[in-house]
Amino acid sequence: MEELYTNIANLGFPIVISLFLLVRIEGKLNELTKSITELSKVIETKLN
């Protein structure tokens, strides 16, 4: 039983942290994509 707790502590914590960071980064990537799209539209209108 103690081995199970050790495995959960050694594997579970990094998995939870990784998932948390992936979720946070996904939102920031979506915002970045929107900003790049908007910027490209502005540049296109300035060039025409």
Phi, psi and omega in degrees: 000321180296326178295323178297315178297321178295317179295320178296318180294322183281329183254322185293315182299310178298325179295315180297316180296318179298315179296318178300314181293322178297320179295318179295317182292326180301316179297319179292324178294322177297317178295320179296320178297317178297318181295318179294320178297315179297318179297318179295325177294318179296316180297320180297319180291327179289328181281337182269000000 
